[in-house]
Amino acid sequence: MKREDLTEKLLDIKREKGWTWKHIQDEIGGISPILITAACMGQMKLPKAQAAKAAELFGLSKAEERMLNEAPYRGSIPAMPPTDPLIYRFYELVMVYGTTWKELIQEEFGDGIMSAIDFNMTMEREPNNKGDRVKMNLSGKFLPYKYYGNDEGVPEYGFKEG
């Protein structure tokens, strides 16, 4: 079985049982609800305890349970640019604001990047009388570029210089 096949199996069971992602997240627990959904979608791994809970919930074999605990090959968007309208809007956000985010982050922190590994994300519904809004909070550790071969007082890392 390939990881994509397990993802399809989980989605089939979810549909068949009429479960919501919230139900699945509550049953598995122990880590971020977003990470649980990402793991079910084949983009993250579940820790062993959560993989066991998922296997029990979905009625999976031991091999499928172990697969949920393996580091996956990440990146599931089948085409670039993405064609799904919702996913395209995130792509559009990066196209329009990416250079602005880069400038503002590097002005504040220095020469580096925001980690997508040491990362937290939350999502919630924000009620609004003109139509509810999607509120996302992304928080990634700042990772400065290393200036290797440095001497003569050049800092080792690209943190913002005072």
C-alpha positions as CSV (number, residue, x, y, z in Angstrom):
1,M,0.0,0.0,0.0
2,K,1.2,3.5,-0.8
3,R,0.6,6.4,1.5
4,E,-1.8,8.0,-1.0
5,D,-3.9,4.8,-0.8
6,L,-4.0,5.0,3.0
7,T,-5.1,8.7,2.7
8,E,-7.9,7.7,0.4
9,K,-8.9,4.8,2.7
10,L,-9.1,7.3,5.7
11,L,-11.2,9.7,3.6
12,D,-13.5,6.9,2.5
13,I,-14.1,5.8,6.1
14,K,-14.6,9.4,7.2
15,R,-17.3,9.8,4.5
16,E,-18.9,6.5,5.2
17,K,-19.1,7.1,9.0
18,G,-20.2,10.8,8.5
19,W,-17.4,12.0,10.7
20,T,-16.1,15.5,10.9
21,W,-12.5,16.4,11.2
22,K,-13.3,17.8,14.7
23,H,-14.6,14.3,15.7
24,I,-11.5,12.7,14.4
25,Q,-9.2,15.2,16.1
26,D,-11.0,14.8,19.4
27,E,-10.8,11.0,19.2
28,I,-7.1,11.0,18.4
29,G,-6.0,14.0,20.5
30,G,-2.6,14.7,21.9
31,I,-1.3,17.1,19.3
32,S,-2.6,20.1,17.2
33,P,-5.9,19.4,15.4
34,I,-4.3,20.8,12.3
35,L,-1.4,18.3,12.5
36,I,-3.9,15.4,13.0
37,T,-5.8,16.4,9.8
38,A,-2.5,16.9,7.9
39,A,-1.4,13.4,9.0
40,C,-4.6,11.9,7.8
41,M,-4.1,13.7,4.5
42,G,-0.6,12.2,4.2
43,Q,1.4,15.3,4.9
44,M,2.6,14.7,8.5
45,K,3.4,11.7,10.7
46,L,1.5,10.9,13.8
47,P,3.5,10.1,17.0
48,K,3.1,6.4,17.9
49,A,0.4,7.0,20.6
50,Q,-1.7,9.0,18.1
51,A,-1.1,6.5,15.3
52,A,-2.4,3.7,17.6
53,K,-5.5,5.8,18.4
54,A,-6.1,6.5,14.7
55,A,-5.7,2.8,13.8
56,E,-8.2,1.9,16.4
57,L,-10.6,4.6,15.3
58,F,-10.4,3.8,11.6
59,G,-10.0,0.0,12.1
60,L,-6.5,-0.1,10.4
61,S,-4.0,-2.9,10.2
62,K,-0.7,-2.8,12.1
63,A,1.1,-2.0,8.8
64,E,-1.2,0.9,8.2
65,E,-0.7,2.1,11.8
66,R,3.1,2.0,11.3
67,M,2.6,3.9,8.0
68,L,0.9,6.7,9.9
69,N,4.0,7.0,12.1
70,E,6.4,7.2,9.2
71,A,7.8,10.5,7.9
72,P,5.8,11.1,4.6
73,Y,6.9,12.5,1.3
74,R,5.4,16.0,1.7
75,G,3.9,18.2,-0.9
76,S,0.5,17.1,-2.2
77,I,-0.5,19.8,-4.6
78,P,-0.7,18.0,-7.9
79,A,0.0,21.0,-10.2
80,M,1.5,24.5,-10.0
81,P,-0.1,26.9,-10.0
82,P,-2.8,25.1,-8.0
83,T,-6.2,24.8,-9.7
84,D,-8.4,24.4,-6.7
85,P,-9.8,27.8,-6.0
86,L,-9.2,27.7,-2.2
87,I,-5.6,26.5,-2.4
88,Y,-5.0,29.0,-5.3
89,R,-5.9,31.9,-2.9
90,F,-3.0,30.9,-0.7
91,Y,-0.7,30.8,-3.7
92,E,-2.1,34.2,-4.7
93,L,-1.3,35.5,-1.2
94,V,2.3,34.5,-1.6
95,M,2.5,35.9,-5.1
96,V,1.1,39.3,-4.0
97,Y,2.5,39.6,-0.4
98,G,5.5,37.2,-0.5
99,T,8.0,39.9,-1.2
100,T,6.4,42.2,1.4
101,W,6.5,39.5,4.1
102,K,10.1,38.8,3.2
103,E,11.1,42.5,3.5
104,L,9.2,43.0,6.8
105,I,10.5,39.8,8.4
106,Q,14.1,40.4,7.4
107,E,13.9,44.1,8.5
108,E,12.7,43.0,11.9
109,F,14.8,39.8,12.5
110,G,17.7,39.9,10.0
111,D,18.8,37.8,7.1
112,G,16.9,34.5,7.4
113,I,13.6,32.7,7.0
114,M,10.5,31.7,9.0
115,S,10.6,28.0,9.7
116,A,7.8,25.8,8.5
117,I,9.2,23.0,10.7
118,D,9.4,24.7,14.1
119,F,6.0,26.0,13.4
120,N,2.6,26.5,15.0
121,M,-0.7,27.2,13.2
122,T,-4.3,27.8,14.4
123,M,-7.4,28.4,12.5
124,E,-10.8,29.7,13.7
125,R,-14.0,31.1,12.6
126,E,-14.3,34.8,13.2
127,P,-18.0,35.9,13.3
128,N,-18.7,39.0,11.2
129,N,-22.1,40.5,10.3
130,K,-20.9,40.9,6.7
131,G,-20.0,37.2,6.5
132,D,-17.9,35.1,8.8
133,R,-14.1,35.3,8.3
134,V,-11.3,32.7,8.4
135,K,-8.7,33.7,10.9
136,M,-5.4,32.0,10.6
137,N,-2.4,32.5,12.9
138,L,1.0,31.3,11.6
139,S,4.0,31.3,13.9
140,G,7.4,30.0,12.8
141,K,10.7,30.2,14.5
142,F,13.1,32.7,12.8
143,L,16.1,30.8,11.3
144,P,19.0,33.1,10.4
145,Y,21.3,32.3,7.6
146,K,24.7,31.2,8.7
147,Y,27.6,33.3,7.5
148,Y,30.3,30.5,7.2
149,G,33.9,31.4,6.7
150,N,33.4,34.6,8.6
151,D,36.1,36.6,10.3
152,E,37.0,40.2,10.9
153,G,34.0,40.8,13.2
154,V,31.4,39.4,10.7
155,P,28.6,37.8,12.8
156,E,28.2,34.1,12.5
157,Y,24.5,34.3,11.8
158,G,22.3,36.8,10.0
159,F,20.4,38.1,13.0
160,K,19.4,41.7,12.8
161,E,22.5,43.8,13.5
162,G,22.1,46.5,16.1
